[in-house]
């Protein structure tokens, strides 16, 4: 069965550069969530989208922006990268908004900022 | 401020024995709790959940217990199998307030054959 696809799997950037992370949800899933997991840390909620509109916002820095497109894929844009942005970024999708037991996670994008 | 705490970073048990993973929370608004399992190089996958109106939920070898007065939940795996070796995340949500999940830092379970 199709799963949540995240690209790229790994990304290496320099400080002050920009990065774009992509997430392709499971077909027919209209809700997307982004989480950031720093080394040895718990996954932290960044932002979520439902039907292409932002539905909730967490601890997402102003340097980051995200959107969900008409085909329901989502992109997380990160500018002026800092060393502390190095983390594993998970995207998750669900068919039903807020149905966490029906939440499917991608394998994540490992971002390293040097 | 860590609202969901998993105080044991790791746990090692013998195959066939019981694994008990613990989780504490501080936010009394949380009304739904979940456990996710994560293998290396994969995303977390849903394992089992419990609503705050219950104190126990069972699914095969997995049982989650909730003690609301103590703000504590635990995941029991019995019998443990080597394939259960993974990182287990406890997560909580306030379904009336936000869509987000609040995670603990995870407990790495190793089941030895």
Interface residues (C-beta under 8 A of the other chain):
Chain A: X4 X33 X35 X40 X41 X42 X43 X44 X45 X48 X55 X56 X58 X90 X92 X97 X98 X100 X101 X102 X103 X104 X105 X106 X107 X108
Chain B: X2 X4 X32 X34 X36 X41 X42 X43 X44 X45 X46 X49 X89 X91 X93 X95 X98 X99 X100 X101 X102 X103 X104 X105 X106
